[in-house]
Every structure is written in C-alpha cells, then in structure tokens.
Amino acid sequence: MPLMPMSQILKEAEKRGYAVGYFESWDYGSLEASLRAAEEAWSPVIIGFGGRTFIQDSGWDE
C-alpha cells in the first residue's frame, strides 16, 4: 500500500467497516516488522515513533 494521509485511511476504514491498527515502533527492527506484517496482510496501518529514538540509533546525534 502507498503512503496516504491518515484522514484518507480512516475515512476509507469507516466507509468499509474495518479498524486500522496503530503500532508504536521503538527502533528500526520494530518499524520494519510492523510494515512487513501490514504489507503481507494487505492492510493499512498507522505507525507511531519518536524521532529521537531513530536519531540515536542512526548516529546522527554524535
């Protein structure tokens, strides 16, 4: 599925009568796992993450 505005995802879900899962990612591994699972299920997903976590993991803050 392509990236879409959350308003569009939720509007479509309400129209068709399904829920959209929200998953919090703490690192690249959990982000990748959530996205892969959504892709395999052909299901929209909302991913949350704290930008600071990704900056720390990337080495950009050094």
N, C-alpha and C positions, 0 to 999 in steps of 0.2 A: 504494500500500500504506500502511496506517496505521503509526504508530509502535508498536513492540512490544518487549517485553523481549528482550534478546539470547538469554537461555536458551530462550525460546519459538521464536525464529527458528532457532537451531542444532538444537533438538530436531526441528523440522519438516524441516530440511535433512537430518539424519541418517536420519530415517524414510523420506524420499522419495529419498535418494541423490544429493543435489547439494551443491555447495560454495556458500558465501556469501563474496563478495568484501569485503575491507577496504580502504578508501581513506582516505588522510590528506589533510585539507584545510588549506591554509595561509592562505586568505583566503576572502571571500565568493564570489568567482568560481569557485574550485575546489570549494567546497561545493555551489554551485548546479549546476555541471556534473555532479558525481557523482550528485546527487539526480535530476536530469533524465534522465540515462542509465539509472539504475535504474528510474525510472518508465516510460520508453519500453520497456524490456525486460520490464516486469512482474516484476522480480527484486528479492529482498531484498538489502540492502547494509548493511554496518557502516561508519559514518563516524567517523573519529578527527580530533580537532583540539585544539590548545592554546588554552585560554581567553584567554591573554594576547594572542595574535595578534588575536583578534576585538575585544578591548578597545582595543588600539592603533589598529586600523582604524576603530573607531567614534567615537573622540574622547572616550570616557568617562574616559580617564586624565588629562585636562587639568585 
